[in-house]
């Protein structure tokens, strides 16, 4: 994959997964289809094709689910409504504490403040959605802000690998519906195989 293609394909893929982890809404299916079409357009090699097929499977699974059932599973998985703790916390701080991971999300929050990249409200900055969105922005910013490949690799190793694959495992195991199981497996495979090809070692 060329740098130019990586700067278009990877952020689209990461933003697709981030969008899937938002609270389900009626228009989401059209937005996921739109992102998928852009991913198809920027596909450059066999690995991209595999990723594209996986993303299409996620889109198709989403379209096959009832929106109310999806919303109910979202609340069950990611909020603490009617239970003491979320089944699969979306916030890195909560997830690391719950599953005894040696990861400090405060470093991520500090990084976003330093970069003046502050999505959402303050108490949800360390959401998995923001990790994926920020990682996507690092691909786009290489040419614009002279962010080096090593900075992107460091973010991957320091902030993605320590907890998001485990998050995917818990999500896959805990979800009641096919959409979240398909999403979890697809995201984990992308992060551990496709992305890792850029950062061998």
Residue pairs with C-beta under 8 A, 6 or more apart in sequence:
1 9
1 44
1 45
1 47
1 48
2 44
3 142
5 42
5 44
5 48
6 139
6 198
7 139
7 140
7 142
7 143
8 42
9 39
9 42
9 43
9 44
9 48
10 136
10 139
10 195
11 136
11 137
11 139
11 140
12 35
12 38
12 39
12 42
12 136
13 39
13 51
13 55
13 190
13 194
14 132
14 133
14 135
14 136
14 139
15 35
15 132
15 133
15 136
16 32
16 35
16 36
16 39
16 55
16 58
17 132
17 183
17 186
17 187
17 190
18 128
18 129
18 130
18 132
18 133
18 136
19 28
19 31
19 32
19 35
20 32
20 58
20 62
20 183
21 90
21 128
21 129
21 132
21 183
22 28
22 129
23 71
23 74
24 67
24 70
24 71
24 74
25 67
26 67
28 62
29 59
29 62
29 63
32 58
32 59
32 62
33 59
36 52
36 55
36 56
36 59
39 48
39 51
39 52
39 55
40 52
42 48
43 49
43 52
47 194
47 197
50 194
51 190
51 194
54 186
54 189
54 190
55 186
57 182
57 186
58 179
58 182
58 183
58 186
61 178
61 179
61 182
61 183
62 70
62 179
64 178
64 179
65 177
65 178
65 179
69 177
70 177
70 179
73 175
73 176
73 177
73 179
73 180
75 81
76 87
76 176
77 86
77 87
77 88
77 171
77 174
77 175
77 180
78 86
78 87
78 88
78 89
78 90
79 86
80 86
85 94
85 98
86 94
87 170
87 174
88 95
88 167
88 170
88 171
88 174
89 95
89 98
90 127
90 128
90 129
90 167
91 105
91 124
91 126
91 127
91 128
92 103
92 105
92 108
92 126
92 127
92 128
92 131
92 163
93 105
93 106
93 126
95 101
95 128
95 163
95 166
95 167
95 170
96 102
96 103
96 104
96 105
96 162
96 163
99 166
99 170
101 162
101 163
101 166
102 162
103 162
103 163
105 126
107 158
107 159
108 125
108 126
108 131
108 134
108 159
109 125
109 126
111 134
111 159
112 118
112 119
112 125
112 130
112 134
117 134
117 137
118 125
119 125
119 130
119 133
120 127
120 129
120 130
124 130
128 164
128 167
131 159
131 160
131 164
132 164
134 155
135 152
135 155
135 156
135 159
135 160
138 147
138 151
138 152
138 155
139 152
141 147
142 148
142 149
142 152
149 198
153 198
153 199
156 195
156 199
157 199
160 191
160 195
161 191
164 187
164 188
164 191
165 188
165 191
165 192
168 184
168 185
168 187
168 188
168 191
169 184
169 188
171 180
171 181
171 183
171 184
172 180
172 181
172 184
172 185
172 188
175 181
175 184
